[in-house]
């Protein structure tokens, strides 16, 4: 796993492993990201006690979008040291997958989360966190030719 920034000295970071997905829409090769009106980020979130990465991913996607997911593939893992207003200093360990929406099973719990279908290249520089930018650039680097079709 690659860390994209360094830990600040004399700060205690709380480990926060999470599972996130870049959602692909196959008919036009757009990706699904979430906005809350201020920030853009990937669907997903923290892994709860006794959950696996995939269990957390599936739970988070239902909570945030109302959809189950299919065609799940591991993509990358990245670490980052951040400060989050609501949680303090965190060592984020982001396990990122690529997936597709399957079926809508409920209304999303998080009403301020809106899924946007975007061209990946148009959102470079627009993601909320440094680790998300890294993942987006890595996605474009690996799949750029496929997503431009």
C-alpha positions as CSV (number, residue, x, y, z in Angstrom):
1,X,0.0,0.0,0.0
2,X,1.2,3.4,-0.9
3,X,1.0,6.4,1.5
4,X,0.5,9.6,-0.4
5,X,1.6,12.0,2.4
6,X,3.5,11.9,5.7
7,X,2.4,11.7,9.3
8,X,2.9,14.9,11.2
9,X,5.2,14.5,14.3
10,X,3.6,14.6,17.7
11,X,0.1,13.9,16.5
12,X,-1.8,10.8,17.4
13,X,-3.7,9.5,14.4
14,X,-6.6,7.1,14.8
15,X,-6.6,4.3,12.2
16,X,-9.6,4.4,10.0
17,X,-9.8,1.6,7.4
18,X,-12.5,2.0,4.8
19,X,-13.8,0.5,1.6
20,X,-14.7,2.7,-1.4
21,X,-15.9,2.2,-4.9
22,X,-15.5,3.8,-8.3
23,X,-18.8,3.0,-9.9
24,X,-18.7,2.4,-13.6
25,X,-21.7,2.9,-15.9
26,X,-20.8,0.6,-18.9
27,X,-23.2,2.2,-21.4
28,X,-21.2,5.5,-21.5
29,X,-18.1,4.7,-19.4
30,X,-18.9,7.5,-16.9
31,X,-18.1,7.0,-13.3
32,X,-20.4,7.6,-10.3
33,X,-19.1,9.9,-7.6
34,X,-21.0,11.5,-4.8
35,X,-21.4,15.2,-4.0
36,X,-22.9,16.7,-0.9
37,X,-23.1,20.1,-2.6
38,X,-19.6,21.2,-1.4
39,X,-17.3,18.2,-1.8
40,X,-16.9,15.3,-4.3
41,X,-16.0,11.9,-3.1
42,X,-16.3,8.1,-3.7
43,X,-19.2,6.0,-2.4
44,X,-18.1,4.0,0.6
45,X,-16.8,4.6,4.1
46,X,-15.4,3.1,7.3
47,X,-15.2,-0.6,8.1
48,X,-17.1,-1.3,11.2
49,X,-16.0,-3.8,13.9
50,X,-16.2,-7.4,12.7
51,X,-16.9,-6.4,9.1
52,X,-14.8,-7.5,6.1
53,X,-13.8,-4.9,3.4
54,X,-16.5,-6.2,1.0
55,X,-19.2,-6.3,3.7
56,X,-18.5,-2.7,4.5
57,X,-18.4,-1.7,0.9
58,X,-21.8,-3.3,0.2
59,X,-23.4,-1.8,3.3
60,X,-22.0,1.7,2.6
61,X,-23.2,1.6,-1.0
62,X,-26.8,0.7,0.0
63,X,-26.7,3.4,2.7
64,X,-25.4,6.1,0.4
65,X,-27.1,5.2,-2.9
66,X,-29.8,2.6,-2.2
67,X,-28.1,0.2,-4.7
68,X,-26.5,-3.2,-4.4
69,X,-23.3,-3.6,-6.5
70,X,-22.0,-6.2,-8.9
71,X,-18.9,-7.0,-10.9
72,X,-16.7,-6.0,-7.9
73,X,-13.0,-5.9,-8.6
74,X,-10.1,-4.8,-6.4
75,X,-8.5,-1.7,-7.7
76,X,-6.0,-0.2,-5.2
77,X,-5.2,0.6,-1.6
78,X,-3.8,3.9,-0.4
79,X,-3.0,5.5,2.9
80,X,-3.3,9.1,3.9
81,X,-3.0,11.2,7.1
82,X,-5.8,13.7,7.3
83,X,-7.7,15.9,9.7
84,X,-11.4,15.6,9.5
85,X,-13.7,18.1,11.4
86,X,-16.0,15.4,12.6
87,X,-13.3,12.8,13.6
88,X,-10.1,14.5,14.3
89,X,-6.7,13.2,13.0
90,X,-7.1,10.0,11.0
91,X,-4.8,7.6,9.3
92,X,-7.1,6.7,6.4
93,X,-6.5,3.2,4.9
94,X,-8.7,3.3,1.7
95,X,-9.4,0.0,0.0
96,X,-10.8,0.9,-3.4
97,X,-12.8,-1.3,-5.7
98,X,-14.4,-0.9,-9.1
99,X,-18.0,-2.0,-9.4
100,X,-21.3,-1.4,-11.1
101,X,-24.7,-0.7,-9.6
102,X,-26.9,-3.7,-9.7
103,X,-30.4,-3.1,-8.4
104,X,-32.1,-0.4,-6.3
105,X,-33.2,-2.0,-3.0
106,X,-34.1,1.1,-0.9
107,X,-33.9,4.8,-0.7
108,X,-30.5,6.2,0.4
109,X,-30.2,7.0,4.1
110,X,-27.8,9.9,3.5
111,X,-30.2,12.4,1.8
112,X,-27.5,15.0,1.1
113,X,-25.4,12.5,-1.0
114,X,-26.2,12.8,-4.7
115,X,-24.6,10.5,-7.2
116,X,-23.1,12.3,-10.2
117,X,-22.2,10.5,-13.5
118,X,-19.1,12.2,-14.8
119,X,-16.2,11.8,-17.1
120,X,-13.3,10.8,-14.9
121,X,-10.9,13.3,-16.6
122,X,-13.2,16.2,-15.9
123,X,-13.0,15.6,-12.1
124,X,-9.2,15.7,-11.7
125,X,-8.6,18.5,-9.2
126,X,-12.2,18.4,-7.9
127,X,-12.1,15.5,-5.4
128,X,-12.4,16.2,-1.7
129,X,-9.2,14.5,-0.4
130,X,-5.7,14.1,-1.6
131,X,-6.0,10.3,-1.6
132,X,-9.1,10.5,-3.7
133,X,-7.3,12.6,-6.3
134,X,-4.5,10.0,-6.3
135,X,-7.0,7.2,-6.9
136,X,-8.7,9.1,-9.7
137,X,-5.5,9.8,-11.5
138,X,-4.5,6.1,-11.1
139,X,-7.8,5.1,-12.5
140,X,-7.3,7.3,-15.5
141,X,-3.8,6.1,-16.0
142,X,-4.8,2.5,-16.0
143,X,-8.1,2.7,-17.9
144,X,-7.8,6.0,-19.8
145,X,-8.1,4.3,-23.2
146,X,-11.2,2.3,-22.2
147,X,-13.1,5.2,-20.6
148,X,-12.6,7.5,-23.7
149,X,-14.5,5.1,-26.0
